């Protein structure tokens, strides 16, 4: 098993009023040239946690951070008009928390980030500011949502 130090949360950047199945996610990644989905887990609106890539395999979800991380993607991230929004359902929030708890049991001490929080600090002030985000994904601040900010329990 490879070392795991980081859990990275993503959104699928799809509209909240349209289903985006795990099959569609897999097909989208294959269309981008991946041999399978780049995320390890996908969380549907109904809270279903779908394993996508074996966690023993390096993911393809966050450039420069794939070697020692697990990628978790939730369905959504855009409102019904296609604008970035926190579209997580109650079931998704519970499922994300449950999955994180389970992964922290297996990989204690992991840091937890949203993809956007791993963008480069372009101005070198030690803070990743919104104008520095490579992507808005996920469309909420992961910092502080899990245990101490960015650090597992």
TORSEBA-598583 format. One line per field, with one value per residue: z, y, x negated of N, C-alpha, C, CB in turn; residue number from 1. Coordinates in steps of 0.05 Angstrom, whole numbers, plus 5000, padded with zeros to 4 digits. Glycine has a CB too. Layout:
n.pz	(Z | ...)
n.py	(Y | ...)
n.px	(X | ...)
ca.pz	(Z | ...)
ca.py	(Y | ...)
ca.px	(X | ...)
c.pz	(Z | ...)
c.py	(Y | ...)
c.px	(X | ...)
cb.pz	(Z | ...)
cb.py	(Y | ...)
cb.px	(X | ...)
seq	(NUM | ...)
REM end
This chain:
n.pz	(5000 | 4985 | 5016 | 5050 | 5060 | 5054 | 5044 | 4993 | 4974 | 4923 | 4873 | 4824 | 4788 | 4762 | 4744 | 4794 | 4784 | 4751 | 4742 | 4750 | 4737 | 4765 | 4722 | 4681 | 4701 | 4700 | 4645 | 4628 | 4649 | 4621 | 4570 | 4574 | 4569 | 4611 | 4640 | 4674 | 4723 | 4756 | 4810 | 4875 | 4904 | 4896 | 4911 | 4911 | 4902 | 4935 | 4976 | 4969 | 4970 | 4924 | 4906 | 4863 | 4842 | 4859 | 4922 | 4930 | 4884 | 4853 | 4848 | 4799 | 4804 | 4829 | 4811 | 4826 | 4877 | 4878 | 4890 | 4946 | 4964 | 4972 | 4930 | 4934 | 4907 | 4902 | 4875 | 4837 | 4850 | 4817 | 4809 | 4787 | 4744 | 4726 | 4753 | 4800 | 4863 | 4930 | 4929 | 4959 | 4984 | 5045 | 5054 | 5025 | 5054 | 5102 | 5084 | 5064 | 5112 | 5140 | 5106 | 5109 | 5164 | 5166 | 5131 | 5160 | 5204 | 5180 | 5159 | 5198 | 5220 | 5171 | 5128 | 5109 | 5053 | 5008 | 4937 | 4913 | 4954 | 4950 | 4911 | 4880 | 4921 | 4897 | 4909 | 4952 | 5006 | 5043 | 5045 | 5010 | 4967 | 4940 | 4888 | 4872 | 4864 | 4827 | 4810 | 4826 | 4854 | 4912 | 4917 | 4966 | 5030 | 5054 | 5096 | 5166 | 5168 | 5180 | 5238 | 5270 | 5229 | 5166 | 5187 | 5205 | 5255)
n.py	(4976 | 5044 | 5104 | 5146 | 5212 | 5254 | 5276 | 5294 | 5337 | 5343 | 5371 | 5350 | 5390 | 5396 | 5408 | 5419 | 5405 | 5363 | 5295 | 5264 | 5211 | 5157 | 5127 | 5165 | 5200 | 5168 | 5160 | 5212 | 5222 | 5184 | 5204 | 5247 | 5223 | 5191 | 5126 | 5106 | 5129 | 5187 | 5198 | 5169 | 5159 | 5171 | 5212 | 5210 | 5250 | 5227 | 5208 | 5161 | 5127 | 5115 | 5072 | 5086 | 5084 | 5041 | 5049 | 5036 | 5050 | 5106 | 5167 | 5211 | 5268 | 5317 | 5356 | 5349 | 5330 | 5278 | 5230 | 5215 | 5218 | 5213 | 5219 | 5249 | 5258 | 5296 | 5294 | 5348 | 5419 | 5461 | 5507 | 5506 | 5540 | 5536 | 5561 | 5568 | 5537 | 5516 | 5458 | 5412 | 5360 | 5343 | 5289 | 5280 | 5311 | 5283 | 5234 | 5247 | 5263 | 5213 | 5180 | 5207 | 5201 | 5145 | 5137 | 5165 | 5131 | 5089 | 5115 | 5150 | 5218 | 5244 | 5301 | 5345 | 5373 | 5419 | 5417 | 5467 | 5493 | 5475 | 5503 | 5542 | 5589 | 5647 | 5700 | 5693 | 5702 | 5665 | 5650 | 5620 | 5653 | 5673 | 5694 | 5666 | 5614 | 5555 | 5524 | 5529 | 5487 | 5447 | 5479 | 5505 | 5522 | 5478 | 5482 | 5480 | 5453 | 5400 | 5373 | 5399 | 5455 | 5432 | 5387 | 5320 | 5281)
n.px	(4983 | 4990 | 4964 | 5009 | 5025 | 5059 | 5126 | 5168 | 5219 | 5266 | 5311 | 5359 | 5370 | 5419 | 5487 | 5537 | 5589 | 5589 | 5576 | 5512 | 5482 | 5441 | 5422 | 5423 | 5386 | 5339 | 5336 | 5328 | 5277 | 5247 | 5253 | 5220 | 5172 | 5155 | 5145 | 5182 | 5230 | 5206 | 5214 | 5218 | 5265 | 5335 | 5389 | 5456 | 5517 | 5556 | 5527 | 5501 | 5440 | 5393 | 5343 | 5289 | 5236 | 5185 | 5156 | 5104 | 5080 | 5047 | 5081 | 5113 | 5125 | 5109 | 5062 | 4995 | 5005 | 5022 | 4994 | 4993 | 5045 | 5117 | 5171 | 5234 | 5295 | 5354 | 5420 | 5443 | 5439 | 5451 | 5503 | 5573 | 5571 | 5521 | 5481 | 5427 | 5437 | 5451 | 5477 | 5486 | 5524 | 5560 | 5553 | 5507 | 5470 | 5469 | 5450 | 5399 | 5374 | 5377 | 5346 | 5296 | 5286 | 5280 | 5236 | 5197 | 5193 | 5166 | 5121 | 5092 | 5083 | 5083 | 5083 | 5135 | 5163 | 5195 | 5196 | 5186 | 5159 | 5108 | 5083 | 5031 | 4994 | 4992 | 4976 | 4943 | 4957 | 4972 | 5025 | 5077 | 5113 | 5178 | 5170 | 5126 | 5141 | 5136 | 5178 | 5248 | 5267 | 5274 | 5338 | 5342 | 5314 | 5268 | 5235 | 5235 | 5283 | 5275 | 5254 | 5194 | 5176 | 5156 | 5131 | 5134 | 5169)
ca.pz	(5000 | 4984 | 5039 | 5047 | 5079 | 5047 | 5033 | 4978 | 4966 | 4897 | 4864 | 4795 | 4772 | 4746 | 4754 | 4816 | 4775 | 4732 | 4752 | 4737 | 4748 | 4766 | 4695 | 4666 | 4712 | 4689 | 4616 | 4625 | 4654 | 4599 | 4547 | 4578 | 4565 | 4634 | 4635 | 4691 | 4738 | 4772 | 4838 | 4889 | 4913 | 4885 | 4929 | 4896 | 4917 | 4955 | 4997 | 4962 | 4967 | 4902 | 4901 | 4834 | 4836 | 4882 | 4937 | 4927 | 4859 | 4853 | 4834 | 4778 | 4812 | 4838 | 4801 | 4846 | 4903 | 4874 | 4900 | 4973 | 4971 | 4964 | 4918 | 4940 | 4891 | 4905 | 4852 | 4838 | 4850 | 4802 | 4813 | 4763 | 4722 | 4718 | 4769 | 4823 | 4888 | 4948 | 4924 | 4973 | 4999 | 5072 | 5052 | 5017 | 5076 | 5121 | 5071 | 5064 | 5140 | 5146 | 5091 | 5120 | 5189 | 5160 | 5120 | 5182 | 5219 | 5165 | 5153 | 5219 | 5217 | 5144 | 5125 | 5093 | 5037 | 4983 | 4914 | 4909 | 4975 | 4943 | 4890 | 4889 | 4934 | 4877 | 4919 | 4973 | 5032 | 5060 | 5044 | 4984 | 4965 | 4917 | 4861 | 4866 | 4859 | 4800 | 4805 | 4849 | 4865 | 4914 | 4919 | 4994 | 5044 | 5070 | 5121 | 5189 | 5168 | 5192 | 5261 | 5267 | 5200 | 5149 | 5200 | 5214 | 5284)
ca.py	(5000 | 5070 | 5122 | 5166 | 5234 | 5276 | 5271 | 5318 | 5337 | 5356 | 5369 | 5342 | 5414 | 5391 | 5422 | 5407 | 5396 | 5341 | 5273 | 5258 | 5184 | 5148 | 5119 | 5189 | 5210 | 5151 | 5166 | 5239 | 5220 | 5169 | 5222 | 5265 | 5208 | 5174 | 5098 | 5102 | 5153 | 5196 | 5199 | 5143 | 5157 | 5190 | 5213 | 5218 | 5268 | 5212 | 5200 | 5136 | 5129 | 5096 | 5069 | 5089 | 5076 | 5027 | 5068 | 5028 | 5064 | 5135 | 5180 | 5231 | 5288 | 5342 | 5358 | 5353 | 5319 | 5252 | 5207 | 5207 | 5227 | 5200 | 5238 | 5245 | 5276 | 5295 | 5302 | 5375 | 5442 | 5483 | 5509 | 5499 | 5558 | 5531 | 5579 | 5554 | 5539 | 5493 | 5443 | 5387 | 5352 | 5334 | 5262 | 5281 | 5321 | 5261 | 5213 | 5258 | 5260 | 5185 | 5171 | 5219 | 5187 | 5118 | 5139 | 5173 | 5107 | 5074 | 5132 | 5172 | 5242 | 5256 | 5328 | 5346 | 5397 | 5421 | 5419 | 5495 | 5501 | 5466 | 5520 | 5555 | 5615 | 5663 | 5724 | 5685 | 5712 | 5643 | 5646 | 5615 | 5671 | 5666 | 5702 | 5647 | 5587 | 5543 | 5517 | 5535 | 5461 | 5447 | 5506 | 5512 | 5521 | 5454 | 5490 | 5483 | 5435 | 5375 | 5373 | 5425 | 5460 | 5417 | 5365 | 5299 | 5278)
ca.px	(5000 | 4975 | 4969 | 5031 | 5023 | 5078 | 5152 | 5174 | 5247 | 5272 | 5339 | 5359 | 5375 | 5442 | 5511 | 5552 | 5616 | 5586 | 5560 | 5487 | 5477 | 5413 | 5415 | 5418 | 5360 | 5319 | 5334 | 5316 | 5248 | 5235 | 5253 | 5197 | 5148 | 5149 | 5153 | 5205 | 5236 | 5183 | 5221 | 5221 | 5292 | 5354 | 5412 | 5480 | 5535 | 5571 | 5509 | 5487 | 5411 | 5386 | 5315 | 5284 | 5209 | 5173 | 5140 | 5076 | 5070 | 5045 | 5103 | 5108 | 5146 | 5099 | 5035 | 4974 | 5013 | 5034 | 4978 | 4999 | 5072 | 5142 | 5189 | 5262 | 5311 | 5383 | 5437 | 5454 | 5421 | 5462 | 5532 | 5589 | 5564 | 5493 | 5463 | 5415 | 5453 | 5450 | 5502 | 5486 | 5548 | 5556 | 5543 | 5479 | 5454 | 5466 | 5433 | 5372 | 5364 | 5374 | 5323 | 5272 | 5281 | 5270 | 5209 | 5179 | 5187 | 5146 | 5098 | 5093 | 5066 | 5084 | 5092 | 5159 | 5164 | 5210 | 5178 | 5179 | 5141 | 5081 | 5073 | 5006 | 4995 | 4978 | 4963 | 4925 | 4965 | 4979 | 5054 | 5088 | 5136 | 5196 | 5158 | 5105 | 5152 | 5134 | 5206 | 5265 | 5274 | 5303 | 5349 | 5345 | 5288 | 5264 | 5221 | 5252 | 5306 | 5267 | 5235 | 5179 | 5173 | 5137 | 5117 | 5152 | 5172)
c.pz	(5000 | 5008 | 5032 | 5069 | 5076 | 5036 | 5019 | 4968 | 4941 | 4893 | 4834 | 4777 | 4752 | 4760 | 4774 | 4806 | 4755 | 4745 | 4736 | 4750 | 4750 | 4738 | 4678 | 4675 | 4700 | 4660 | 4611 | 4629 | 4631 | 4574 | 4549 | 4576 | 4589 | 4628 | 4653 | 4706 | 4755 | 4802 | 4850 | 4898 | 4901 | 4903 | 4914 | 4914 | 4939 | 4977 | 4991 | 4957 | 4947 | 4900 | 4871 | 4826 | 4861 | 4896 | 4937 | 4902 | 4864 | 4837 | 4812 | 4783 | 4821 | 4832 | 4823 | 4874 | 4901 | 4888 | 4927 | 4983 | 4961 | 4954 | 4923 | 4925 | 4898 | 4881 | 4857 | 4838 | 4834 | 4807 | 4787 | 4740 | 4713 | 4732 | 4793 | 4849 | 4904 | 4945 | 4939 | 4988 | 5028 | 5072 | 5043 | 5039 | 5097 | 5110 | 5070 | 5092 | 5147 | 5131 | 5102 | 5147 | 5185 | 5149 | 5142 | 5201 | 5206 | 5161 | 5173 | 5213 | 5189 | 5146 | 5106 | 5079 | 5016 | 4961 | 4911 | 4930 | 4970 | 4918 | 4899 | 4901 | 4917 | 4888 | 4944 | 5001 | 5051 | 5061 | 5015 | 4982 | 4940 | 4890 | 4853 | 4860 | 4830 | 4791 | 4829 | 4865 | 4892 | 4920 | 4948 | 5007 | 5061 | 5097 | 5144 | 5190 | 5181 | 5214 | 5261 | 5237 | 5188 | 5163 | 5211 | 5244 | 5296)
c.py	(5025 | 5086 | 5142 | 5187 | 5255 | 5265 | 5296 | 5316 | 5354 | 5356 | 5362 | 5366 | 5409 | 5403 | 5405 | 5395 | 5373 | 5319 | 5271 | 5232 | 5178 | 5138 | 5143 | 5201 | 5195 | 5157 | 5193 | 5238 | 5205 | 5187 | 5242 | 5250 | 5191 | 5145 | 5090 | 5129 | 5161 | 5198 | 5171 | 5138 | 5178 | 5189 | 5226 | 5236 | 5253 | 5201 | 5174 | 5142 | 5107 | 5095 | 5070 | 5079 | 5063 | 5047 | 5061 | 5041 | 5094 | 5147 | 5199 | 5253 | 5315 | 5343 | 5365 | 5341 | 5291 | 5229 | 5197 | 5216 | 5208 | 5222 | 5230 | 5266 | 5274 | 5306 | 5331 | 5396 | 5465 | 5483 | 5503 | 5517 | 5555 | 5548 | 5563 | 5559 | 5513 | 5478 | 5417 | 5383 | 5345 | 5306 | 5262 | 5291 | 5299 | 5239 | 5222 | 5255 | 5231 | 5173 | 5181 | 5205 | 5159 | 5118 | 5147 | 5150 | 5091 | 5089 | 5155 | 5195 | 5255 | 5285 | 5327 | 5373 | 5396 | 5426 | 5448 | 5505 | 5491 | 5481 | 5533 | 5583 | 5635 | 5687 | 5718 | 5695 | 5690 | 5636 | 5641 | 5631 | 5665 | 5673 | 5683 | 5619 | 5579 | 5535 | 5525 | 5510 | 5456 | 5475 | 5513 | 5509 | 5495 | 5461 | 5494 | 5465 | 5408 | 5379 | 5399 | 5430 | 5445 | 5393 | 5345 | 5297 | 5264)
c.px	(4982 | 4981 | 4991 | 5029 | 5044 | 5104 | 5161 | 5203 | 5250 | 5303 | 5337 | 5363 | 5397 | 5467 | 5527 | 5579 | 5614 | 5568 | 5534 | 5477 | 5447 | 5404 | 5408 | 5391 | 5337 | 5315 | 5321 | 5285 | 5234 | 5234 | 5230 | 5171 | 5140 | 5157 | 5176 | 5210 | 5212 | 5188 | 5223 | 5250 | 5309 | 5379 | 5436 | 5498 | 5550 | 5554 | 5495 | 5458 | 5403 | 5355 | 5309 | 5256 | 5198 | 5154 | 5110 | 5063 | 5068 | 5068 | 5094 | 5129 | 5135 | 5069 | 5015 | 4981 | 5025 | 5020 | 4987 | 5027 | 5094 | 5161 | 5219 | 5278 | 5341 | 5397 | 5447 | 5432 | 5430 | 5492 | 5547 | 5584 | 5535 | 5473 | 5452 | 5431 | 5448 | 5476 | 5504 | 5513 | 5541 | 5543 | 5514 | 5461 | 5449 | 5447 | 5404 | 5359 | 5359 | 5349 | 5297 | 5265 | 5269 | 5242 | 5189 | 5174 | 5165 | 5119 | 5098 | 5074 | 5066 | 5094 | 5116 | 5161 | 5186 | 5190 | 5168 | 5159 | 5112 | 5071 | 5047 | 5011 | 4979 | 4964 | 4945 | 4932 | 4974 | 5009 | 5062 | 5114 | 5152 | 5184 | 5135 | 5115 | 5147 | 5162 | 5222 | 5273 | 5260 | 5313 | 5358 | 5317 | 5287 | 5251 | 5240 | 5276 | 5300 | 5246 | 5219 | 5176 | 5150 | 5124 | 5138 | 5151 | 5148)
cb.pz	(5025 | 4958 | 5048 | 5048 | 5077 | 5028 | 5055 | 4954 | 4989 | 4874 | 4868 | 4791 | 4757 | 4743 | 4731 | 4838 | 4763 | 4705 | 4751 | 4741 | 4732 | 4787 | 4682 | 4669 | 4743 | 4693 | 4603 | 4645 | 4680 | 4593 | 4545 | 4606 | 4559 | 4660 | 4640 | 4712 | 4755 | 4762 | 4842 | 4913 | 4944 | 4855 | 4955 | 4886 | 4899 | 4941 | 5023 | 4937 | 4994 | 4875 | 4913 | 4827 | 4826 | 4873 | 4966 | 4925 | 4836 | 4841 | 4854 | 4749 | 4834 | 4869 | 4778 | 4849 | 4915 | 4845 | 4901 | 4992 | 4959 | 4987 | 4888 | 4971 | 4861 | 4931 | 4848 | 4863 | 4841 | 4771 | 4823 | 4770 | 4731 | 4689 | 4779 | 4828 | 4882 | 4978 | 4894 | 4993 | 4985 | 5089 | 5032 | 4993 | 5090 | 5128 | 5043 | 5055 | 5160 | 5137 | 5061 | 5125 | 5205 | 5139 | 5097 | 5198 | 5222 | 5138 | 5124 | 5246 | 5223 | 5126 | 5114 | 5110 | 5024 | 4984 | 4888 | 4911 | 5002 | 4937 | 4882 | 4865 | 4964 | 4856 | 4927 | 4966 | 5029 | 5087 | 5056 | 4978 | 4964 | 4921 | 4862 | 4889 | 4866 | 4799 | 4800 | 4840 | 4845 | 4936 | 4900 | 5009 | 5061 | 5054 | 5116 | 5191 | 5139 | 5170 | 5259 | 5282 | 5196 | 5140 | 5223 | 5202 | 5291)
cb.py	(5000 | 5085 | 5137 | 5152 | 5247 | 5295 | 5261 | 5322 | 5348 | 5341 | 5396 | 5321 | 5423 | 5360 | 5429 | 5427 | 5419 | 5351 | 5246 | 5282 | 5163 | 5125 | 5103 | 5209 | 5209 | 5121 | 5165 | 5259 | 5206 | 5144 | 5238 | 5278 | 5226 | 5184 | 5079 | 5079 | 5149 | 5223 | 5215 | 5142 | 5159 | 5184 | 5229 | 5194 | 5281 | 5189 | 5197 | 5123 | 5126 | 5105 | 5042 | 5119 | 5100 | 5001 | 5071 | 4998 | 5057 | 5144 | 5195 | 5219 | 5276 | 5345 | 5378 | 5382 | 5338 | 5246 | 5215 | 5219 | 5255 | 5182 | 5241 | 5247 | 5272 | 5311 | 5282 | 5378 | 5433 | 5479 | 5538 | 5499 | 5587 | 5534 | 5604 | 5563 | 5543 | 5501 | 5437 | 5386 | 5329 | 5334 | 5246 | 5300 | 5345 | 5248 | 5207 | 5287 | 5272 | 5169 | 5178 | 5250 | 5184 | 5104 | 5159 | 5196 | 5089 | 5066 | 5142 | 5160 | 5235 | 5240 | 5347 | 5340 | 5403 | 5444 | 5410 | 5513 | 5490 | 5436 | 5542 | 5558 | 5614 | 5671 | 5744 | 5695 | 5732 | 5648 | 5670 | 5584 | 5701 | 5679 | 5731 | 5646 | 5586 | 5519 | 5486 | 5549 | 5439 | 5427 | 5509 | 5494 | 5546 | 5433 | 5516 | 5511 | 5430 | 5356 | 5349 | 5423 | 5490 | 5436 | 5374 | 5273 | 5263)
cb.px	(5019 | 4982 | 4944 | 5060 | 4996 | 5065 | 5173 | 5155 | 5264 | 5258 | 5355 | 5380 | 5349 | 5447 | 5529 | 5557 | 5631 | 5573 | 5575 | 5466 | 5492 | 5411 | 5438 | 5440 | 5360 | 5326 | 5362 | 5328 | 5243 | 5252 | 5280 | 5199 | 5126 | 5162 | 5129 | 5200 | 5261 | 5175 | 5247 | 5203 | 5294 | 5362 | 5405 | 5496 | 5555 | 5585 | 5523 | 5500 | 5396 | 5399 | 5304 | 5286 | 5190 | 5158 | 5149 | 5073 | 5088 | 5017 | 5119 | 5110 | 5163 | 5104 | 5032 | 4970 | 5034 | 5036 | 4949 | 4978 | 5077 | 5155 | 5184 | 5268 | 5307 | 5392 | 5460 | 5471 | 5394 | 5457 | 5540 | 5619 | 5569 | 5490 | 5478 | 5386 | 5483 | 5443 | 5504 | 5463 | 5563 | 5582 | 5560 | 5476 | 5468 | 5494 | 5443 | 5371 | 5385 | 5399 | 5326 | 5276 | 5307 | 5289 | 5208 | 5191 | 5213 | 5157 | 5098 | 5087 | 5038 | 5103 | 5070 | 5185 | 5137 | 5231 | 5192 | 5204 | 5151 | 5081 | 5095 | 4987 | 4984 | 4998 | 4984 | 4898 | 4987 | 4970 | 5069 | 5093 | 5126 | 5222 | 5149 | 5085 | 5181 | 5115 | 5209 | 5290 | 5268 | 5312 | 5374 | 5366 | 5284 | 5247 | 5205 | 5261 | 5316 | 5255 | 5216 | 5151 | 5169 | 5116 | 5100 | 5144 | 5197)
seq	(1 | 2 | 3 | 4 | 5 | 6 | 7 | 8 | 9 | 10 | 11 | 12 | 13 | 14 | 15 | 16 | 17 | 18 | 19 | 20 | 21 | 22 | 23 | 24 | 25 | 26 | 27 | 28 | 29 | 30 | 31 | 32 | 33 | 34 | 35 | 36 | 37 | 38 | 39 | 40 | 41 | 42 | 43 | 44 | 45 | 46 | 47 | 48 | 49 | 50 | 51 | 52 | 53 | 54 | 55 | 56 | 57 | 58 | 59 | 60 | 61 | 62 | 63 | 64 | 65 | 66 | 67 | 68 | 69 | 70 | 71 | 72 | 73 | 74 | 75 | 76 | 77 | 78 | 79 | 80 | 81 | 82 | 83 | 84 | 85 | 86 | 87 | 88 | 89 | 90 | 91 | 92 | 93 | 94 | 95 | 96 | 97 | 98 | 99 | 100 | 101 | 102 | 103 | 104 | 105 | 106 | 107 | 108 | 109 | 110 | 111 | 112 | 113 | 114 | 115 | 116 | 117 | 118 | 119 | 120 | 121 | 122 | 123 | 124 | 125 | 126 | 127 | 128 | 129 | 130 | 131 | 132 | 133 | 134 | 135 | 136 | 137 | 138 | 139 | 140 | 141 | 142 | 143 | 144 | 145 | 146 | 147 | 148 | 149 | 150 | 151 | 152 | 153)
REM end
